[in-house]
Amino acid sequence: MPTFSNFNFPPAKLNKPPKIEVKENLRDKTEPVREQAKNPMERDTVKSSRLLVEALRRKFNAVSQIPRPAKESEREKLLVAKDSIERRRKLASEILTA
């Protein structure tokens, strides 16, 4: 029967997330393509695609800030609240005039 004292196990590492290595950044990836492109049209394509992405990002941010119309359920809640406020005002005015 072998004993476990003669085995060398590395110490257990608990609660450590695995290391994830990022090998290349996307922005860094486009730079050499632009510099290495011999054809000026290819350089323009890379530049225009980057400008297009920026323009789309600006447009999306602008669109996301436009207030959207209230949904039907929100409208119904607002109408119910408005009706109850009007009823309370009528009751208060009747009590005050009586």
N, CA, C and O of each residue as an XYZ file, in Angstrom:
392
protein
N       0.853     -1.179      0.000
C       0.000      0.000      0.000
C       0.901      1.244      0.000
O       1.636      1.463      0.963
N       0.855      2.071     -1.075
C       1.739      3.242     -1.130
C       1.210      4.360     -0.225
O       0.005      4.513     -0.023
N       2.128      5.107      0.292
C       1.724      6.261      1.108
C       1.762      7.513      0.236
O       2.478      7.568     -0.764
N       1.004      8.486      0.620
C       0.909      9.703     -0.178
C       1.986     10.724      0.174
O       2.064     11.770     -0.470
N       2.793     10.458      1.146
C       3.798     11.433      1.546
C       4.922     11.539      0.525
O       5.612     12.557      0.487
N       5.129     10.512     -0.306
C       6.218     10.582     -1.271
C       5.810     11.230     -2.603
O       6.633     11.296     -3.516
N       4.562     11.712     -2.739
C       4.140     12.419     -3.952
C       4.254     13.906     -3.741
O       3.901     14.415     -2.677
N       4.750     14.620     -4.756
C       4.864     16.070     -4.685
C       3.751     16.712     -5.495
O       3.831     16.753     -6.723
N       2.717     17.214     -4.836
C       1.623     17.888     -5.515
C       1.813     19.391     -5.378
O       2.197     19.864     -4.309
N       1.553     20.150     -6.435
C       1.637     21.618     -6.285
C       0.499     22.107     -5.388
O      -0.567     21.492     -5.355
N       0.712     23.195     -4.668
C      -0.359     23.685     -3.792
C      -1.562     24.135     -4.615
O      -1.420     24.699     -5.700
N      -2.733     23.874     -4.078
C      -3.971     24.220     -4.789
C      -4.162     25.731     -4.770
O      -4.017     26.371     -3.729
N      -4.491     26.299     -5.937
C      -4.757     27.729     -6.040
C      -6.267     27.905     -6.200
O      -6.840     27.584     -7.241
N      -6.880     28.411     -5.168
C      -8.331     28.569     -5.181
C      -8.698     30.038     -5.399
O      -7.945     30.950     -5.056
N      -9.851     30.226     -5.969
C     -10.430     31.563     -6.182
C      -9.563     32.460     -7.064
O      -9.562     33.678     -6.885
N      -8.854     31.901     -7.979
C      -8.093     32.716     -8.926
C      -8.670     32.494    -10.319
O      -8.727     31.361    -10.797
N      -9.097     33.574    -10.970
C      -9.643     33.407    -12.323
C      -8.534     33.055    -13.303
O      -7.383     33.439    -13.098
N      -8.864     32.338    -14.353
C      -7.838     32.012    -15.348
C      -7.356     33.264    -16.066
O      -8.123     34.198    -16.300
N      -6.109     33.266    -16.403
C      -5.542     34.423    -17.099
C      -5.971     34.389    -18.563
O      -5.844     33.369    -19.239
N      -6.474     35.511    -19.032
C      -6.877     35.633    -20.427
C      -5.947     36.638    -21.070
O      -5.892     37.797    -20.661
N      -5.233     36.204    -22.054
C      -4.290     37.093    -22.713
C      -4.919     37.674    -23.970
O      -5.417     36.945    -24.828
N      -4.889     38.969    -24.061
C      -5.376     39.652    -25.262
C      -4.171     39.827    -26.170
O      -3.240     40.564    -25.845
N      -4.193     39.152    -27.301
C      -3.003     39.139    -28.153
C      -2.885     40.391    -29.006
O      -1.780     40.884    -29.234
N      -4.013     40.910    -29.480
C      -3.921     42.096    -30.328
C      -5.163     42.951    -30.167
O      -6.278     42.453    -30.010
N      -4.939     44.219    -30.210
C      -6.034     45.174    -30.100
C      -6.556     45.459    -31.511
O      -5.776     45.509    -32.462
N      -7.865     45.646    -31.648
C      -8.429     45.861    -32.987
C      -7.955     47.176    -33.593
O      -7.709     47.254    -34.797
N      -7.828     48.203    -32.768
C      -7.367     49.490    -33.281
C      -5.918     49.369    -33.784
O      -5.554     49.946    -34.809
N      -5.105     48.609    -33.042
C      -3.722     48.415    -33.469
C      -3.653     47.586    -34.750
O      -2.697     47.689    -35.519
N      -4.673     46.771    -34.965
C      -4.664     45.897    -36.136
C      -4.883     46.694    -37.424
O      -4.346     46.332    -38.470
N      -5.661     47.769    -37.360
C      -5.944     48.518    -38.583
C      -4.801     49.446    -38.969
O      -4.637     49.769    -40.145
N      -4.014     49.874    -37.998
C      -2.931     50.811    -38.298
C      -1.916     50.242    -39.293
O      -1.635     50.894    -40.298
N      -1.346     49.031    -39.047
C      -0.360     48.528    -40.010
C      -0.959     48.286    -41.391
O      -0.267     48.445    -42.397
N      -2.237     47.903    -41.456
C      -2.866     47.666    -42.756
C      -2.876     48.964    -43.549
O      -2.619     48.974    -44.753
N      -3.175     50.059    -42.858
C      -3.224     51.346    -43.524
C      -1.839     51.762    -44.014
O      -1.696     52.312    -45.106
N      -0.825     51.495    -43.196
C       0.529     51.890    -43.577
C       1.098     50.971    -44.655
O       1.821     51.423    -45.544
N       0.771     49.680    -44.576
C       1.357     48.718    -45.503
C       0.657     48.700    -46.857
O       1.206     48.187    -47.832
N      -0.544     49.252    -46.922
C      -1.282     49.202    -48.183
C      -0.541     50.006    -49.252
O      -0.254     51.189    -49.074
N      -0.243     49.344    -50.350
C       0.489     50.016    -51.433
C      -0.468     50.813    -52.315
O      -0.121     51.870    -52.842
N      -1.654     50.290    -52.458
C      -2.659     50.962    -53.282
C      -3.324     52.067    -52.461
O      -3.817     51.785    -51.369
N      -3.358     53.310    -52.942
C      -3.987     54.376    -52.161
C      -5.476     54.154    -51.921
O      -6.026     54.657    -50.941
N      -6.135     53.404    -52.808
C      -7.560     53.125    -52.615
C      -7.785     52.275    -51.370
O      -8.760     52.471    -50.644
N      -6.872     51.323    -51.124
C      -7.007     50.477    -49.939
C      -6.848     51.321    -48.679
O      -7.578     51.122    -47.708
N      -5.911     52.252    -48.682
C      -5.710     53.121    -47.520
C      -6.967     53.947    -47.269
O      -7.391     54.118    -46.126
N      -7.558     54.457    -48.351
C      -8.775     55.253    -48.209
C      -9.932     54.415    -47.677
O     -10.759     54.898    -46.905
N      -9.979     53.140    -48.104
C     -11.056     52.265    -47.648
C     -10.973     52.062    -46.145
O     -11.984     52.129    -45.445
N      -9.763     51.815    -45.651
C      -9.604     51.615    -44.209
C      -9.976     52.890    -43.458
O     -10.643     52.842    -42.424
N      -9.540     54.021    -43.985
C      -9.844     55.298    -43.335
C     -11.340     55.583    -43.376
O     -11.922     56.009    -42.379
N     -11.962     55.350    -44.532
C     -13.387     55.646    -44.650
C     -14.219     54.709    -43.783
O     -15.247     55.119    -43.244
N     -13.790     53.456    -43.641
C     -14.551     52.542    -42.792
C     -14.482     52.987    -41.337
O     -15.464     52.871    -40.604
N     -13.327     53.495    -40.916
C     -13.205     53.990    -39.549
C     -14.086     55.225    -39.365
O     -14.737     55.376    -38.331
N     -14.108     56.116    -40.372
C     -14.958     57.298    -40.284
C     -16.436     56.910    -40.277
O     -17.244     57.530    -39.585
N     -16.778     55.892    -41.044
C     -18.160     55.424    -41.078
C     -18.578     54.896    -39.714
O     -19.682     55.178    -39.248
N     -17.695     54.127    -39.072
C     -18.012     53.599    -37.740
C     -18.223     54.745    -36.757
O     -19.158     54.712    -35.957
N     -17.360     55.759    -36.811
C     -17.514     56.910    -35.915
C     -18.828     57.640    -36.182
O     -19.517     58.043    -35.245
N     -19.178     57.813    -37.468
C     -20.423     58.510    -37.804
C     -21.640     57.722    -37.307
O     -22.590     58.300    -36.780
N     -21.599     56.401    -37.481
C     -22.709     55.578    -37.007
C     -22.821     55.628    -35.488
O     -23.924     55.647    -34.941
N     -21.679     55.650    -34.811
C     -21.689     55.717    -33.350
C     -22.316     57.041    -32.890
O     -23.115     57.063    -31.954
N     -21.946     58.142    -33.557
C     -22.526     59.438    -33.190
C     -24.025     59.461    -33.444
O     -24.793     59.976    -32.631
N     -24.440     58.895    -34.586
C     -25.862     58.881    -34.927
C     -26.640     58.035    -33.929
O     -27.731     58.421    -33.510
N     -26.091     56.888    -33.545
C     -26.770     56.016    -32.585
C     -26.909     56.713    -31.236
O     -27.960     56.632    -30.600
N     -25.858     57.392    -30.801
C     -25.931     58.110    -29.530
C     -26.972     59.218    -29.587
O     -27.689     59.449    -28.614
N     -27.060     59.908    -30.731
C     -28.045     60.977    -30.872
C     -29.464     60.403    -30.871
O     -30.367     60.978    -30.264
N     -29.661     59.271    -31.551
C     -30.988     58.663    -31.623
C     -31.406     58.129    -30.260
O     -32.579     58.205    -29.896
N     -30.456     57.589    -29.506
C     -30.812     57.002    -28.218
C     -31.221     58.065    -27.203
O     -31.854     57.739    -26.198
N     -30.872     59.327    -27.443
C     -31.245     60.383    -26.509
C     -32.599     61.005    -26.824
O     -33.103     61.798    -26.028
N     -33.202     60.668    -27.962
C     -34.526     61.195    -28.314
C     -35.562     60.501    -27.426
O     -35.572     59.272    -27.348
N     -36.434     61.263    -26.755
C     -37.422     60.609    -25.896
C     -38.417     59.828    -26.743
O     -38.970     60.344    -27.714
N     -38.629     58.600    -26.364
C     -39.548     57.758    -27.131
C     -40.968     57.946    -26.595
O     -41.141     58.305    -25.431
N     -41.991     57.706    -27.430
C     -43.363     57.898    -26.971
C     -43.722     56.887    -25.878
O     -43.211     55.768    -25.851
N     -44.597     57.303    -24.994
C     -44.985     56.440    -23.883
C     -45.760     55.234    -24.408
O     -46.508     55.335    -25.380
N     -45.568     54.106    -23.756
C     -46.291     52.896    -24.148
C     -47.738     53.012    -23.681
O     -48.072     53.874    -22.868
N     -48.586     52.139    -24.203
C     -50.015     52.197    -23.883
C     -50.262     52.040    -22.385
O     -51.095     52.745    -21.816
N     -49.538     51.116    -21.743
C     -49.761     50.902    -20.309
C     -49.361     52.144    -19.515
O     -50.018     52.491    -18.533
N     -48.284     52.817    -19.936
C     -47.874     54.040    -19.253
C     -48.915     55.134    -19.441
O     -49.201     55.891    -18.513
N     -49.486     55.218    -20.652
C     -50.524     56.216    -20.923
C     -51.753     55.965    -20.042
O     -52.332     56.900    -19.489
N     -52.146     54.681    -19.920
C     -53.306     54.347    -19.102
C     -53.070     54.732    -17.643
O     -53.965     55.262    -16.984
N     -51.856     54.463    -17.138
C     -51.546     54.830    -15.752
C     -51.643     56.338    -15.569
O     -52.171     56.812    -14.563
N     -51.133     57.092    -16.540
C     -51.195     58.545    -16.440
C     -52.637     59.049    -16.461
O     -52.991     59.959    -15.713
N     -53.473     58.448    -17.329
C     -54.875     58.857    -17.400
C     -55.604     58.556    -16.096
O     -56.386     59.382    -15.625
N     -55.364     57.390    -15.507
C     -56.003     57.026    -14.243
C     -55.578     57.993    -13.145
O     -56.402     58.431    -12.342
N     -54.284     58.326    -13.112
C     -53.794     59.266    -12.100
C     -54.435     60.641    -12.294
O     -54.808     61.305    -11.326
N     -54.558     61.057    -13.551
C     -55.158     62.369    -13.849
C     -56.632     62.403    -13.421
O     -57.101     63.391    -12.856
N     -57.363     61.296    -13.701
C     -58.773     61.223    -13.304
C     -58.928     61.285    -11.791
O     -59.815     61.969    -11.281
N     -58.071     60.575    -11.079
C     -58.195     60.577     -9.613
C     -57.884     61.959     -9.049
O     -58.511     62.385     -8.079
N     -56.932     62.658     -9.641
C     -56.621     64.017     -9.178
C     -57.810     64.944     -9.427
O     -58.153     65.758     -8.570
N     -58.435     64.824    -10.593
C     -59.596     65.658    -10.911
C     -60.761     65.376     -9.949
O     -61.440     66.300     -9.501
N     -60.986     64.088     -9.636
C     -62.055     63.727     -8.691
C     -61.798     64.336     -7.316
O     -62.716     64.842     -6.672
N     -60.541     64.284     -6.872
C     -60.203     64.860     -5.561
C     -60.429     66.376     -5.555
O     -60.908     66.933     -4.567
N     -60.081     67.039     -6.666
C     -60.282     68.483     -6.754
C     -61.779     68.822     -6.677
O     -62.174     69.761     -5.985
N     -62.609     68.043     -7.399
C     -64.051     68.283     -7.379
C     -64.613     68.096     -5.979
O     -65.417     68.904     -5.514
N     -64.184     67.013     -5.294
C     -64.670     66.761     -3.938
C     -64.239     67.889     -2.999
O     -65.016     68.342     -2.159
N     -62.993     68.331     -3.153
C     -62.499     69.403     -2.283
C     -63.272     70.693     -2.522
O     -63.612     71.404     -1.576
N     -63.551     70.997     -3.800
C     -64.297     72.230     -4.093
C     -65.726     72.137     -3.564
O     -66.267     73.137     -3.090
N     -66.359     70.940     -3.634
C     -67.715     70.763     -3.098
C     -67.727     70.927     -1.585
O     -68.638     71.536     -1.024
N     -66.705     70.378     -0.928
C     -66.646     70.482      0.533
C     -66.432     71.933      0.952
O     -67.022     72.399      1.926
N     -65.584     72.644      0.206
C     -65.311     74.035      0.563
C     -66.519     74.941      0.309
O     -66.757     75.877      1.074
N     -67.287     74.674     -0.758
C     -68.442     75.529     -1.074
C     -69.628     75.218     -0.175
O     -70.476     76.084      0.040
N     -69.708     74.001      0.356
C     -70.871     73.631      1.186
C     -70.796     74.211      2.581
O     -71.696     73.989      3.391
